[in-house]
Amino acid sequence: MFFRKGLSKNSQTSSNLFAKQQTYSTLFLLLLKPIMGVFLIIES
């Protein structure tokens, strides 16, 4: 609900923030996958 209000109030800033968040989460997942892979190899 709060997010929607922010979007309508200042669409440009919110979408920019959202895009940044998406990029960071994608990068995080890309980094996380190899780390998890190494972890699984070590564990087994």
MARMIBA-976103 format. One record per atom (N, C-alpha, C): chain; residue number from 1; atom name; z, x, y; residue in three letters. Coordinates in nm, 3 decimals, padded with zeros to 5 digits, always signed. Example, Ala and Ser with C-alpha at 12.3 -4.5 7.8 and 13.67 -1.06 7.14 Angstrom:
2
[A,1,N,[+00.780,+01.319,-00.569],ALA] [A,1,CA,[+00.780,+01.230,-00.450],ALA] [A,1,C,[+00.780,+01.320,-00.330],ALA] [A,2,N,[+00.708,+01.285,-00.225],SER] [A,2,CA,[+00.714,+01.367,-00.106],SER] [A,2,C,[+00.787,+01.290,+00.003],SER] 
// end
This chain:
44
[A,1,N,[+00.000,+00.084,-00.119],MET] [A,1,CA,[+00.000,+00.000,+00.000],MET] [A,1,C,[+00.000,+00.088,+00.126],MET] [A,2,N,[+00.090,+00.182,+00.130],PHE] [A,2,CA,[+00.100,+00.273,+00.244],PHE] [A,2,C,[-00.029,+00.353,+00.262],PHE] [A,3,N,[-00.086,+00.395,+00.149],PHE] [A,3,CA,[-00.209,+00.474,+00.153],PHE] [A,3,C,[-00.323,+00.394,+00.213],PHE] [A,4,N,[-00.332,+00.265,+00.176],ARG] [A,4,CA,[-00.437,+00.178,+00.229],ARG] [A,4,C,[-00.425,+00.164,+00.380],ARG] [A,5,N,[-00.302,+00.145,+00.427],LYS] [A,5,CA,[-00.277,+00.132,+00.571],LYS] [A,5,C,[-00.324,+00.258,+00.643],LYS] [A,6,N,[-00.289,+00.372,+00.588],GLY] [A,6,CA,[-00.330,+00.499,+00.648],GLY] [A,6,C,[-00.481,+00.511,+00.653],GLY] [A,7,N,[-00.547,+00.466,+00.547],LEU] [A,7,CA,[-00.692,+00.473,+00.541],LEU] [A,7,C,[-00.757,+00.393,+00.653],LEU] [A,8,N,[-00.710,+00.269,+00.671],SER] [A,8,CA,[-00.770,+00.184,+00.772],SER] [A,8,C,[-00.739,+00.234,+00.913],SER] [A,9,N,[-00.620,+00.294,+00.929],LYS] [A,9,CA,[-00.579,+00.341,+01.061],LYS] [A,9,C,[-00.661,+00.464,+01.103],LYS] [A,10,N,[-00.668,+00.561,+01.014],ASN] [A,10,CA,[-00.738,+00.685,+01.047],ASN] [A,10,C,[-00.821,+00.729,+00.927],ASN] [A,11,N,[-00.935,+00.663,+00.912],SER] [A,11,CA,[-01.017,+00.681,+00.793],SER] [A,11,C,[-01.060,+00.826,+00.773],SER] [A,12,N,[-01.104,+00.891,+00.881],GLN] [A,12,CA,[-01.159,+01.026,+00.870],GLN] [A,12,C,[-01.054,+01.124,+00.817],GLN] [A,13,N,[-00.937,+01.125,+00.879],THR] [A,13,CA,[-00.832,+01.218,+00.838],THR] [A,13,C,[-00.789,+01.193,+00.695],THR] [A,14,N,[-00.772,+01.066,+00.661],SER] [A,14,CA,[-00.726,+01.031,+00.527],SER] [A,14,C,[-00.826,+01.076,+00.422],SER] [A,15,N,[-00.956,+01.052,+00.448],SER] [A,15,CA,[-01.056,+01.089,+00.350],SER] [A,15,C,[-01.064,+01.241,+00.338],SER] [A,16,N,[-01.046,+01.312,+00.450],ASN] [A,16,CA,[-01.044,+01.458,+00.445],ASN] [A,16,C,[-00.928,+01.507,+00.360],ASN] [A,17,N,[-00.810,+01.449,+00.383],LEU] [A,17,CA,[-00.692,+01.486,+00.305],LEU] [A,17,C,[-00.714,+01.456,+00.158],LEU] [A,18,N,[-00.773,+01.339,+00.132],PHE] [A,18,CA,[-00.798,+01.298,-00.006],PHE] [A,18,C,[-00.894,+01.395,-00.073],PHE] [A,19,N,[-00.998,+01.436,-00.001],ALA] [A,19,CA,[-01.096,+01.530,-00.055],ALA] [A,19,C,[-01.029,+01.663,-00.087],ALA] [A,20,N,[-00.942,+01.708,+00.005],LYS] [A,20,CA,[-00.869,+01.833,-00.019],LYS] [A,20,C,[-00.781,+01.820,-00.142],LYS] [A,21,N,[-00.712,+01.707,-00.153],GLN] [A,21,CA,[-00.624,+01.683,-00.268],GLN] [A,21,C,[-00.705,+01.687,-00.397],GLN] [A,22,N,[-00.822,+01.622,-00.396],GLN] [A,22,CA,[-00.908,+01.620,-00.513],GLN] [A,22,C,[-00.950,+01.761,-00.551],GLN] [A,23,N,[-00.988,+01.840,-00.450],THR] [A,23,CA,[-01.033,+01.977,-00.475],THR] [A,23,C,[-00.920,+02.060,-00.535],THR] [A,24,N,[-00.800,+02.047,-00.477],TYR] [A,24,CA,[-00.687,+02.123,-00.527],TYR] [A,24,C,[-00.650,+02.084,-00.669],TYR] [A,25,N,[-00.652,+01.953,-00.698],SER] [A,25,CA,[-00.617,+01.908,-00.833],SER] [A,25,C,[-00.722,+01.955,-00.933],SER] [A,26,N,[-00.850,+01.957,-00.891],THR] [A,26,CA,[-00.956,+02.006,-00.979],THR] [A,26,C,[-00.936,+02.154,-01.009],THR] [A,27,N,[-00.909,+02.232,-00.904],LEU] [A,27,CA,[-00.885,+02.375,-00.921],LEU] [A,27,C,[-00.764,+02.399,-01.010],LEU] [A,28,N,[-00.660,+02.319,-00.989],PHE] [A,28,CA,[-00.538,+02.331,-01.068],PHE] [A,28,C,[-00.568,+02.306,-01.215],PHE] [A,29,N,[-00.646,+02.201,-01.243],LEU] [A,29,CA,[-00.681,+02.169,-01.381],LEU] [A,29,C,[-00.766,+02.280,-01.442],LEU] [A,30,N,[-00.859,+02.335,-01.363],LEU] [A,30,CA,[-00.943,+02.443,-01.412],LEU] [A,30,C,[-00.860,+02.566,-01.447],LEU] [A,31,N,[-00.757,+02.592,-01.367],LEU] [A,31,CA,[-00.668,+02.703,-01.396],LEU] [A,31,C,[-00.576,+02.673,-01.513],LEU] [A,32,N,[-00.537,+02.546,-01.523],LEU] [A,32,CA,[-00.440,+02.506,-01.624],LEU] [A,32,C,[-00.498,+02.514,-01.765],LEU] [A,33,N,[-00.625,+02.477,-01.779],LYS] [A,33,CA,[-00.687,+02.474,-01.912],LYS] [A,33,C,[-00.683,+02.609,-01.983],LYS] [A,34,N,[-00.730,+02.718,-01.918],PRO] [A,34,CA,[-00.721,+02.849,-01.985],PRO] [A,34,C,[-00.578,+02.891,-02.015],PRO] [A,35,N,[-00.487,+02.863,-01.922],ILE] [A,35,CA,[-00.347,+02.898,-01.942],ILE] [A,35,C,[-00.292,+02.826,-02.065],ILE] [A,36,N,[-00.322,+02.696,-02.076],MET] [A,36,CA,[-00.278,+02.618,-02.191],MET] [A,36,C,[-00.340,+02.672,-02.319],MET] [A,37,N,[-00.467,+02.711,-02.311],GLY] [A,37,CA,[-00.536,+02.767,-02.427],GLY] [A,37,C,[-00.467,+02.893,-02.477],GLY] [A,38,N,[-00.435,+02.983,-02.385],VAL] [A,38,CA,[-00.365,+03.106,-02.419],VAL] [A,38,C,[-00.228,+03.074,-02.479],VAL] [A,39,N,[-00.161,+02.979,-02.417],PHE] [A,39,CA,[-00.029,+02.937,-02.464],PHE] [A,39,C,[-00.036,+02.887,-02.608],PHE] [A,40,N,[-00.136,+02.804,-02.637],LEU] [A,40,CA,[-00.152,+02.749,-02.771],LEU] [A,40,C,[-00.182,+02.859,-02.872],LEU] [A,41,N,[-00.263,+02.957,-02.831],ILE] [A,41,CA,[-00.296,+03.069,-02.920],ILE] [A,41,C,[-00.171,+03.150,-02.951],ILE] [A,42,N,[-00.089,+03.175,-02.848],ILE] [A,42,CA,[+00.035,+03.251,-02.866],ILE] [A,42,C,[+00.131,+03.175,-02.958],ILE] [A,43,N,[+00.142,+03.043,-02.935],GLU] [A,43,CA,[+00.235,+02.961,-03.012],GLU] [A,43,C,[+00.200,+02.955,-03.160],GLU] [A,44,N,[+00.070,+02.948,-03.191],SER] [A,44,CA,[+00.030,+02.928,-03.331],SER] [A,44,C,[+00.037,+03.055,-03.414],SER] 
// end
